């Protein structure tokens, strides 16, 4: 006889569902206390001084926008992978710093961010970790870097792509720096061991994955202010 997972954990599913539904209702109704400015709401120097912002085809359906800085002939290459919902602009200071130190720096806008939009109007491919890793490999191929190792510095969503890439292509990786995302096996084990309380920290994964139309409507309604509000006051 099948037994509900929550029952095994000693937790009744009804109160948990009520809490989740109530929280979703709260998100739909709440208003941000302050107006959060988006990076495009004000002028700033982009791309950084001394760098270029170019288009590179990394896959059959994707031309990726990439910030290039530093000497093009340098054998020391650093690839910066941004998080969600940022773009390559989050690495502004790092790009300039390491370019001055003589490193060749590449900072792409990842698939689906800013102007790195797949060419197909209708999404026909699932956004998987394998696809993200292949985008990174395609980027290195576009710069003729598949014959050498690179250093990858990543944050959040970029770390998801980074972990998959370095595990799949260790021969292309000199070093890997990840911020806010631990090893996938450790992350998975921790969240499973702490169910159902760990759902509090990853509820928005399910919200945006299972309720995509509702999540898109909410994002367009207040420019992600609801998610920023949660990270500042609710996490």
N, C-alpha and C positions, 0 to 999 in steps of 0.2 A: 504494500500500500504506500502510495506517495505521501510524503509529509512535507508541508510547506517549509521553505528554508528559514523564514522568520520564526516559525514555531520551534524549529530546532534550536534557534538562538534564544528562545524564551521571550520573544517579542511578538505581540499581536499585530497582524498586518493592518488592521483597521485604523488604529490611532496613527500609525506611521503614514498611511495614505491621506488621512485627514490633515496631518501636519504639512505634508508635501503640497496638497491642494490649497491649503490656507496660505502657505508661503508664496505659491505662484500667484494667487489672487492679490496678495500684498504687493508683489512686484509690479503687477499690472496697474495698481492704483496709486502707488507712491509717487511722489514728486521729489526731485532732488532739492536739497536744502540750498545749494548754491549752484550757479551755472558753471559747468566745467567747460573750459575752452578746449577746442580741438587744435592739434598742431597746425592745421591749415587755416585757422582763424586769424593768424597774425603772420607778418612777414618775418622770414629768417633766411639766412644764407644757406641755400641748398642748390646744388650739392656743395659740400665743404670746399673752401678755397684750396686750389691746387688739385682738385679731383675732377673726374668726369662722370657723367650719368648716362650710361649707354644701354642699348638693347642687345641681348644675346639670345639666340635660339637655343634652348636647352632640351626641348622635346618637340615632337611633331605638332603638338597642340599648344605649345607655350613659348612665347618670347618673353624673357625675364629682364626686367630693368635692374641694372647693377651699378653701384658706385665703385669706381676704380680710383685708386690713389697709390702714391709711392712709385718707385722705379720699376718699370715694366720688365727689366731684365733681372730683378732680384730673385734669388733662389729661395728666399724666406717668404712664404706666402701665408697670409692670415685670412681666413674666410669667416666673416661675421654673419650669423643667422639670427634674425630678430624674433621677438615673441609676438603674442596676440594681445591686443589688436594693433600693435605698433607696425612700423615699417623700418627700412634701413636707416632712417633718420635718427633712430634711438642710439646708434653707434657714433654719432657725429664727433664727439670729443676723442673717442678711441681711434677713429679713422685718421684724424689729423695727427694724433700723437704717434701712432706706429708708422705712418707714412714718413714723418720727419725722422724717425729712427732708422729708416732705410728698408722697411718691410714693404712688400707688395700687398696691398689691401683690397679685398673684394667684399662688398656688402650688398647682397641682392635683396630686392623686395620678393619675398617668397610667393609661391603659387597662390593666386586669389587675393593678394594684397596690393593696394595702390594700383599701379598700371601693369602689374604682372598677371594679367587676366587670360585664361585659356581662350584660344581662338574659337572654339566651338560654342555657339550660342546656347545650346542645351547641354547640360552636364551629362556626359555619357560614361564617365569613368569615376569610380569611387575614390574618394580622397583617402588613400591608405598610407601607412608609414613606408611601405615599399615604394610607392609613387613619389613621396617626398625625398626619399634617399636617391632615387633615380634622377630627380631634378638636380640634386646636388652634384651627382656624378656628371650629368649633362652639362652643368655649368663649368666644371673643371675641364671637360672635353672641349667646350667652346673656347677655352683659354689655352688649350694645348698643355694642360697640367696633369694629364693622366700618367705621365712618366715620372712624377715626383710626389713626395709626400707634402701635405699641407697641414697647417694648424687650424683647427676649427674652434671658434668661440661662439657659444650659443646661449640663448635665454628662452625659457618657457616653450612656446610652440616650436621655435627654432631648435631647441634641445631635443624635442621629439624626433625631428628630422635628423639631427646630429647623431643621436644614439643609434638609430637604425643604420645610418651611413657608416659609422665607424665599426659597427659590429659586422656589417656586410662587406665592407671594403677596408679592412685594417691595413692593407698594404699601401693605401693612399693616404694614411693618417699619420702625421708626425706626433701630434698631441691633440687632446680634446678637453676643452674647458666647458663645463655645463653649469648653468645657474638656474636654480629653482626646480630642476627636474632630476631626481636621482636615477640610478640604474633601473630600467623597466621592470626587472624581476623583483627588485626590492620594493619598488613602488606598488606593484601588484600584490605582493605578499602582505605588505603593511595594510593596505586598504581592505583586503579580504579578512585579515586578522582582526580588524577593528570595525567590521560591520555590526550594526547598521549606522554607527556614529560617523564613520568615514564619509558617508553619503553627503553629510553636511558641507564638506569641503569640495565635493565634485558634482554637486547637484546641477550646475550649469552645463556640464558635459551632456547630461541626459536631456536637459531642457532644450539645448540647441540641436541635439542629435535626433531626439524623438519627436520634438515639437517644432521642427524647423520653420514652418510658415508663421507660427506664433512668435518665435524668437526673432525672425526677420522683421515682422511688423513692429515689434517692441523696439528693436534697434533703430529702425528708421524713424520711429515716433520721437525719440529723445536723444539720438546720436550716442547710444551706448551709456547714457548717464546712469541707467539702472544698474548696469554691471559695475561701473566705476564706484557707484554708491555702495554696492555690496562689498567690494574689495576694501574700501576705506573704513566703513562702519560695521560691516557684518561678518568679516572673516576673522 
